[in-house]
Amino acid sequence: MSAVPLHPSMLGAFQPEVGAVPFPGYRLLALRGRGAFATVWEASTPSGQLVAMKFMSSATVAQTAREIRSLQAIRELSHDNLLKIRQVWSLPGCIVIAMDLAEASLMDLLEVYLDELGHAIEVPKLAPYLVEVAAGLDFLNARKHRIDGRLVGLQHGDIKPNNILLRGDRAMLADYGLATPTSGAVTPCPRHGTAEYTAPEVFQGSLSERSDQFSLGVTYHVLATGHFPYPEPPRDREKLRGYARPEPDLSRLVMAERLALARALSPIPQDRYPSCTELVKSLLAAHGLQADRGGDSKLVIRSSTTSEASIPKSQLFR
């Protein structure tokens, strides 16, 4: 396999390809994903373990130093639903992040459902993953992380099905390494994630403490229906500045579900739920479901009118 072309800002940088050794003992085995500014590879480590290695473009020395400092602080975070960042390096023109390797993403799971079953993921089967993602986001968003001497919250900034990975039977948030620290209701933010999932305030140049929740709401609609609740936003990034979303089309959902999701998709951040967990509780309640921990602390989804488990995680792919 030839080297994978990188973004023009990375010309002259290390070119990832099968068999390449970006660092002693690390060998690239297969391309796992590609975006506009990054590629993700499966790689072997000096101990023989498998990891994911992400190569991100970095145009200047100052940008590299700034983002390395941020990544080094954030990699210390630990939560059951955050994909562990193992190591961070820099190479000419790029930053490299070594992470735990996951089996698939929720987007992969959605595509299996659409291709093989002809419909999106049923809410009872999606529910355990939603509960776990919400827990990971609430941990990130909480203003309790000490970075550069300040207690801050962290907004992921790019919540979407592709960034929710499946490792074993657990949903894990990935790509949070460049999360934005927040210390107030509104934080200036010149960049945004994937426009289809982006909260409206981000198009106006600011993150709120509930921007990730909006993106989780869009993610839920996509996974549960196979469709976006909004028309496609402009492709030109210049036209996204100040872009105003129309009202969402929630007609594919049942009425109680529409009401629950509409709150998370409010254009006014303060009108959204106080946490992502509260959003997920409302969505499950709309389907007569609730999440509980069993005696062994394992997550089960139950009918809200009976104590019987509605679906164990072992059956999610059946």
Secondary structure, DSSP 8 states (H G I E B T S, - for coil): -------GGGTTS----TT--SBTTBEEEEEEEE-SSEEEEEEE-TTS-EEEEEEEE--SHHHHHHHHHHHHHHTT---TTB--EEEEEEETTEEEEEEE--SEEHHHHHHHIIIIISS---HHHHHHHHHHHHHHHHHHHSS-EEETTEEEEEE-S--SGGGEEEETTEEEE---TT-EEE-SSEEE-S--S-GGG--HHHHTTEEETTHHHHHHHHHHHHHHHSS-SS----SSHHHHTT--------TTS-HHHHHHHHHHT-SSGGGS-SSHHHHHHHHHHTTTEEEEE-TTS-EEEEETT-SSEEE-GGGTT-
